[in-house]
Amino acid sequence: MPKKLRKMLGDVNAPSTVALRLLIDTQSKATIRKWCLDYAESSILPIFEKHCPDDGRPRNAVAAARGYLEGKVKFPVVKHIILNECHAAARELDDDPTAQAAARAVGQGTAVVHTLTLSLGMFLRGGGDSL
């Protein structure tokens, strides 16, 4: 079975993307991580929860990522929650592209605790299942 293509919601060469990439390059890891988690929680999670009010998996990913940065949660636990809960929620939502994109974006935003470059992925496509 061929791998399903992910839709890009942005253009890597667009002026806004280039500007964001340049801004990211000037910031500390802590700043980027905080921005991603705050943005995912305040701006993207409400979109997901509007469509899937009874699915707490993306919210669990945000909480786990914050716990990891506070030293309260080990990385393997966070990775499991992001990949096997948050991104799993996205994979189950082919019939709701808005909720699917929101779940992927939250997954990208939370995975930034491990890989800072995923902050740009959250902006561009809200997709990806790798850490």
TORPA-4810 file (N, C-alpha, C, O; in nm, 3 decimals):
<nodes>
NODE_1_0.084_-0.117_0.000_0.000_0.000_0.000_0.090_0.125_0.000_0.178_0.136_0.085_M
NODE_2_0.069_0.219_-0.093_0.153_0.337_-0.098_0.130_0.426_0.024_0.021_0.432_0.081_P
NODE_3_0.237_0.495_0.062_0.228_0.585_0.177_0.136_0.702_0.144_0.144_0.761_0.036_K
NODE_4_0.050_0.735_0.238_-0.044_0.845_0.221_0.033_0.977_0.223_0.115_1.001_0.312_K
NODE_5_0.006_1.064_0.125_0.072_1.193_0.120_0.007_1.289_0.220_-0.114_1.289_0.240_L
NODE_6_0.090_1.369_0.282_0.042_1.472_0.374_0.025_1.602_0.297_0.106_1.634_0.210_R
NODE_7_-0.078_1.676_0.328_-0.102_1.803_0.262_-0.024_1.913_0.333_-0.022_1.920_0.455_K
NODE_8_0.039_1.997_0.255_0.108_2.114_0.310_0.007_2.227_0.316_-0.065_2.251_0.219_M
NODE_9_0.002_2.296_0.426_-0.088_2.408_0.441_-0.015_2.541_0.419_-0.075_2.647_0.435_L
NODE_10_0.110_2.534_0.384_0.190_2.653_0.361_0.297_2.625_0.258_0.312_2.512_0.211_G
NODE_11_0.371_2.728_0.224_0.478_2.720_0.125_0.610_2.750_0.194_0.627_2.856_0.254_D
NODE_12_0.703_2.657_0.186_0.832_2.673_0.253_0.908_2.795_0.201_0.994_2.848_0.272_V
NODE_13_0.879_2.840_0.080_0.948_2.956_0.023_0.869_3.086_0.033_0.915_3.190_-0.015_N
NODE_14_0.753_3.083_0.095_0.671_3.203_0.109_0.743_3.303_0.201_0.814_3.262_0.293_A
NODE_15_0.726_3.432_0.176_0.792_3.532_0.261_0.762_3.516_0.410_0.850_3.536_0.493_P
NODE_16_0.639_3.479_0.443_0.605_3.461_0.585_0.682_3.343_0.645_0.723_3.349_0.761_S
NODE_17_0.700_3.237_0.568_0.774_3.121_0.617_0.922_3.154_0.634_0.983_3.118_0.734_T
NODE_18_0.977_3.223_0.537_1.118_3.263_0.545_1.140_3.355_0.666_1.237_3.339_0.739_V
NODE_19_1.049_3.450_0.686_1.060_3.541_0.800_1.053_3.464_0.932_1.129_3.492_1.025_A
NODE_20_0.961_3.368_0.940_0.950_3.288_1.062_1.076_3.206_1.085_1.125_3.198_1.198_L
NODE_21_1.129_3.147_0.980_1.252_3.067_0.992_1.367_3.153_1.043_1.444_3.110_1.129_R
NODE_22_1.379_3.275_0.992_1.485_3.366_1.037_1.464_3.406_1.184_1.560_3.415_1.259_L
NODE_23_1.340_3.428_1.223_1.311_3.461_1.362_1.343_3.344_1.453_1.403_3.363_1.559_L
NODE_24_1.306_3.224_1.413_1.335_3.104_1.493_1.485_3.090_1.515_1.528_3.052_1.624_I
NODE_25_1.564_3.120_1.412_1.709_3.107_1.423_1.770_3.201_1.526_1.882_3.178_1.571_D
NODE_26_1.700_3.307_1.563_1.754_3.404_1.658_1.708_3.378_1.802_1.751_3.449_1.894_T
NODE_27_1.624_3.279_1.822_1.565_3.256_1.955_1.630_3.138_2.027_1.689_3.050_1.965_Q
NODE_28_1.618_3.139_2.159_1.670_3.028_2.238_1.578_2.907_2.227_1.462_2.919_2.187_S
NODE_29_1.631_2.791_2.262_1.550_2.670_2.263_1.430_2.686_2.356_1.318_2.647_2.322_K
NODE_30_1.454_2.743_2.472_1.345_2.760_2.569_1.234_2.848_2.514_1.116_2.821_2.534_A
NODE_31_1.273_2.954_2.444_1.173_3.045_2.386_1.090_2.975_2.280_0.968_2.988_2.279_T
NODE_32_1.156_2.901_2.190_1.085_2.831_2.083_0.992_2.725_2.142_0.876_2.713_2.100_I
NODE_33_1.041_2.650_2.237_0.957_2.546_2.298_0.836_2.606_2.367_0.724_2.556_2.351_R
NODE_34_0.856_2.713_2.443_0.744_2.777_2.512_0.644_2.833_2.410_0.523_2.815_2.426_K
NODE_35_0.694_2.899_2.307_0.604_2.954_2.206_0.520_2.844_2.142_0.399_2.858_2.129_W
NODE_36_0.584_2.735_2.104_0.511_2.626_2.037_0.404_2.566_2.128_0.291_2.544_2.085_C
NODE_37_0.440_2.540_2.251_0.342_2.481_2.343_0.229_2.579_2.373_0.112_2.540_2.375_L
NODE_38_0.264_2.704_2.396_0.160_2.804_2.424_0.068_2.821_2.303_-0.054_2.827_2.317_D
NODE_39_0.128_2.829_2.183_0.048_2.848_2.062_-0.040_2.726_2.035_-0.158_2.740_2.001_Y
NODE_40_0.017_2.607_2.048_-0.061_2.485_2.027_-0.180_2.481_2.123_-0.291_2.446_2.085_A
NODE_41_-0.153_2.516_2.249_-0.259_2.508_2.350_-0.364_2.618_2.333_-0.484_2.592_2.347_E
NODE_42_-0.322_2.740_2.303_-0.417_2.851_2.301_-0.487_2.869_2.166_-0.601_2.916_2.162_S
NODE_43_-0.420_2.832_2.056_-0.476_2.862_1.924_-0.519_2.740_1.843_-0.612_2.749_1.763_S
NODE_44_-0.453_2.628_1.862_-0.482_2.511_1.779_-0.570_2.409_1.852_-0.664_2.355_1.795_I
NODE_45_-0.540_2.386_1.977_-0.618_2.289_2.055_-0.767_2.323_2.059_-0.849_2.232_2.050_L
NODE_46_-0.806_2.450_2.072_-0.949_2.481_2.070_-1.018_2.442_1.939_-1.135_2.405_1.940_P
NODE_47_-0.946_2.449_1.829_-1.003_2.407_1.700_-1.032_2.257_1.704_-1.140_2.212_1.666_I
NODE_48_-0.933_2.181_1.750_-0.952_2.036_1.760_-1.068_2.004_1.854_-1.155_1.924_1.820_F
NODE_49_-1.068_2.067_1.972_-1.169_2.034_2.072_-1.309_2.077_2.032_-1.407_2.020_2.079_E
NODE_50_-1.320_2.177_1.944_-1.451_2.215_1.892_-1.509_2.102_1.807_-1.629_2.076_1.810_K
NODE_51_-1.423_2.034_1.732_-1.466_1.924_1.645_-1.472_1.791_1.718_-1.554_1.705_1.684_H
NODE_52_-1.387_1.773_1.818_-1.379_1.645_1.890_-1.375_1.672_2.041_-1.272_1.650_2.105_C
NODE_53_-1.485_1.718_2.096_-1.484_1.761_2.237_-1.455_1.649_2.337_-1.414_1.677_2.450_P
NODE_54_-1.475_1.526_2.299_-1.453_1.415_2.393_-1.319_1.346_2.376_-1.295_1.244_2.440_D
NODE_55_-1.232_1.399_2.291_-1.102_1.336_2.265_-0.992_1.420_2.330_-0.959_1.528_2.282_D
NODE_56_-0.937_1.369_2.438_-0.836_1.442_2.514_-0.693_1.413_2.474_-0.601_1.462_2.540_G
NODE_57_-0.671_1.336_2.367_-0.535_1.297_2.332_-0.443_1.414_2.297_-0.332_1.417_2.349_R
NODE_58_-0.483_1.509_2.214_-0.393_1.622_2.189_-0.364_1.705_2.315_-0.252_1.751_2.335_P
NODE_59_-0.465_1.724_2.399_-0.442_1.797_2.525_-0.344_1.720_2.614_-0.260_1.781_2.680_R
NODE_60_-0.353_1.588_2.615_-0.258_1.506_2.691_-0.116_1.526_2.640_-0.020_1.527_2.718_N
NODE_61_-0.101_1.542_2.508_0.031_1.564_2.450_0.091_1.696_2.498_0.209_1.703_2.529_A
NODE_62_0.009_1.800_2.503_0.057_1.930_2.552_0.100_1.918_2.699_0.206_1.966_2.737_V
NODE_63_0.018_1.854_2.779_0.050_1.838_2.921_0.177_1.755_2.940_0.261_1.788_3.024_A
NODE_64_0.192_1.650_2.863_0.312_1.566_2.874_0.436_1.643_2.831_0.541_1.631_2.895_A
NODE_65_0.426_1.720_2.724_0.541_1.799_2.678_0.582_1.902_2.784_0.701_1.920_2.810_A
NODE_66_0.484_1.967_2.843_0.516_2.062_2.951_0.580_1.989_3.069_0.676_2.038_3.129_R
NODE_67_0.527_1.873_3.102_0.584_1.793_3.210_0.728_1.753_3.182_0.811_1.751_3.272_G
NODE_68_0.756_1.720_3.057_0.893_1.685_3.018_0.988_1.804_3.040_1.096_1.788_3.095_Y
NODE_69_0.946_1.921_2.995_1.031_2.040_3.011_1.051_2.077_3.158_1.152_2.138_3.193_L
NODE_70_0.957_2.040_3.242_0.968_2.065_3.387_1.043_1.953_3.458_1.064_1.961_3.579_E
NODE_71_1.083_1.850_3.385_1.156_1.739_3.445_1.068_1.639_3.517_1.117_1.556_3.593_G
NODE_72_0.938_1.645_3.494_0.843_1.557_3.563_0.806_1.433_3.482_0.754_1.336_3.537_K
NODE_73_0.832_1.435_3.351_0.795_1.325_3.262_0.918_1.288_3.180_0.987_1.375_3.128_V
NODE_74_0.944_1.160_3.168_1.058_1.113_3.088_1.026_1.120_2.939_0.910_1.108_2.900_K
NODE_75_1.129_1.139_2.856_1.107_1.154_2.713_1.036_1.035_2.649_0.946_1.058_2.568_F
NODE_76_1.070_0.911_2.680_0.998_0.800_2.616_0.847_0.806_2.639_0.769_0.766_2.553_P
NODE_77_0.805_0.855_2.755_0.663_0.868_2.785_0.601_0.976_2.695_0.494_0.956_2.638_V
NODE_78_0.670_1.090_2.684_0.621_1.199_2.600_0.613_1.154_2.455_0.514_1.179_2.387_V
NODE_79_0.716_1.088_2.408_0.719_1.040_2.270_0.602_0.947_2.243_0.536_0.957_2.140_K
NODE_80_0.577_0.856_2.335_0.464_0.763_2.320_0.332_0.839_2.312_0.248_0.809_2.226_H
NODE_81_0.313_0.936_2.398_0.187_1.012_2.399_0.171_1.089_2.269_0.062_1.091_2.212_I
NODE_82_0.277_1.154_2.221_0.268_1.231_2.098_0.239_1.140_1.979_0.148_1.167_1.900_I
NODE_83_0.316_1.034_1.966_0.301_0.947_1.849_0.180_0.856_1.857_0.108_0.839_1.758_L
NODE_84_0.157_0.797_1.971_0.053_0.695_1.982_-0.080_0.747_2.035_-0.177_0.671_2.044_N
NODE_85_-0.085_0.873_2.070_-0.213_0.931_2.109_-0.247_1.048_2.017_-0.345_1.043_1.943_E
NODE_86_-0.167_1.153_2.022_-0.199_1.274_1.946_-0.200_1.249_1.795_-0.298_1.281_1.728_C
NODE_87_-0.093_1.193_1.742_-0.090_1.165_1.598_-0.187_1.054_1.560_-0.238_1.051_1.448_H
NODE_88_-0.213_0.962_1.653_-0.314_0.859_1.626_-0.452_0.923_1.610_-0.530_0.882_1.525_A
NODE_89_-0.480_1.023_1.691_-0.607_1.095_1.677_-0.618_1.154_1.537_-0.724_1.147_1.474_A
NODE_90_-0.510_1.211_1.488_-0.511_1.269_1.353_-0.534_1.162_1.246_-0.610_1.182_1.152_A
NODE_91_-0.468_1.049_1.262_-0.482_0.942_1.162_-0.625_0.889_1.154_-0.665_0.833_1.052_R
NODE_92_-0.701_0.905_1.260_-0.838_0.854_1.264_-0.940_0.953_1.209_-1.060_0.924_1.208_E
NODE_93_-0.895_1.070_1.164_-0.988_1.177_1.130_-0.990_1.212_0.982_-1.002_1.330_0.947_L
NODE_94_-0.980_1.114_0.895_-0.984_1.141_0.751_-1.115_1.209_0.709_-1.118_1.280_0.609_D
NODE_95_-1.220_1.188_0.784_-1.350_1.247_0.750_-1.366_1.390_0.803_-1.467_1.455_0.776_D
NODE_96_-1.268_1.439_0.879_-1.274_1.575_0.934_-1.137_1.641_0.918_-1.057_1.641_1.012_D
NODE_97_-1.110_1.698_0.800_-0.977_1.753_0.774_-0.937_1.867_0.868_-0.818_1.887_0.893_P
NODE_98_-1.031_1.942_0.919_-0.999_2.051_1.011_-0.945_1.995_1.142_-0.840_2.037_1.190_T
NODE_99_-1.017_1.901_1.199_-0.973_1.838_1.324_-0.843_1.761_1.302_-0.756_1.761_1.389_A
NODE_100_-0.831_1.697_1.188_-0.710_1.622_1.157_-0.588_1.714_1.152_-0.484_1.684_1.210_Q
NODE_101_-0.601_1.826_1.082_-0.490_1.921_1.073_-0.457_1.978_1.211_-0.340_1.997_1.243_A
NODE_102_-0.558_2.005_1.290_-0.534_2.058_1.425_-0.461_1.956_1.511_-0.367_1.992_1.583_A
NODE_103_-0.501_1.830_1.505_-0.433_1.727_1.584_-0.288_1.713_1.539_-0.199_1.697_1.622_A
NODE_104_-0.264_1.717_1.410_-0.126_1.709_1.360_-0.044_1.829_1.404_0.072_1.815_1.442_R
NODE_105_-0.104_1.948_1.399_-0.032_2.068_1.440_0.003_2.064_1.588_0.112_2.105_1.628_A
NODE_106_-0.089_2.014_1.671_-0.059_1.999_1.813_0.054_1.898_1.831_0.144_1.918_1.913_V
NODE_107_0.050_1.790_1.754_0.159_1.691_1.760_0.293_1.752_1.724_0.394_1.725_1.790_G
NODE_108_0.296_1.833_1.620_0.419_1.901_1.580_0.464_1.998_1.690_0.582_2.004_1.725_Q
NODE_109_0.369_2.073_1.742_0.404_2.171_1.846_0.457_2.108_1.973_0.543_2.165_2.039_G
NODE_110_0.407_1.991_2.008_0.455_1.924_2.128_0.587_1.851_2.104_0.668_1.839_2.195_T
NODE_111_0.607_1.803_1.982_0.732_1.732_1.951_0.853_1.824_1.948_0.967_1.778_1.944_A
NODE_112_0.829_1.954_1.951_0.938_2.051_1.951_1.023_2.037_2.078_1.136_2.086_2.083_V
NODE_113_0.970_1.972_2.181_1.051_1.951_2.302_1.173_1.865_2.271_1.271_1.868_2.344_V
NODE_114_1.166_1.790_2.162_1.278_1.705_2.121_1.353_1.762_2.001_1.476_1.758_1.998_H
NODE_115_1.281_1.815_1.903_1.341_1.863_1.779_1.286_2.002_1.747_1.169_2.016_1.710_T
NODE_116_1.370_2.104_1.761_1.325_2.242_1.742_1.274_2.271_1.601_1.187_2.355_1.583_L
NODE_117_1.328_2.202_1.500_1.285_2.231_1.364_1.138_2.197_1.340_1.080_2.243_1.242_T
NODE_118_1.079_2.119_1.428_0.936_2.089_1.413_0.849_2.211_1.438_0.731_2.210_1.404_L
NODE_119_0.906_2.315_1.495_0.829_2.438_1.514_0.787_2.495_1.379_0.677_2.547_1.366_S
NODE_120_0.873_2.485_1.281_0.837_2.531_1.147_0.735_2.436_1.084_0.647_2.480_1.010_L
NODE_121_0.745_2.307_1.113_0.648_2.210_1.063_0.508_2.238_1.116_0.409_2.219_1.045_G
NODE_122_0.500_2.283_1.241_0.369_2.317_1.297_0.307_2.430_1.216_0.187_2.429_1.190_M
NODE_123_0.388_2.525_1.176_0.342_2.639_1.097_0.301_2.597_0.955_0.199_2.643_0.904_F
NODE_124_0.380_2.513_0.894_0.359_2.479_0.752_0.248_2.379_0.727_0.166_2.398_0.636_L
NODE_125_0.245_2.275_0.805_0.153_2.169_0.766_0.079_2.103_0.879_-0.022_2.036_0.856_R
NODE_126_0.124_2.120_1.000_0.056_2.052_1.108_0.055_1.902_1.088_-0.041_1.835_1.127_G
NODE_127_0.159_1.849_1.029_0.163_1.706_1.003_0.297_1.646_1.033_0.394_1.718_1.056_G
NODE_128_0.302_1.516_1.034_0.426_1.446_1.058_0.413_1.356_1.177_0.353_1.393_1.278_G
NODE_129_0.467_1.239_1.166_0.455_1.142_1.273_0.590_1.095_1.324_0.599_0.984_1.378_D
NODE_130_0.693_1.175_1.310_0.823_1.125_1.354_0.883_1.217_1.458_0.861_1.338_1.458_S
NODE_131_0.960_1.156_1.546_1.036_1.230_1.647_1.181_1.198_1.629_1.265_1.249_1.702_L
</nodes>
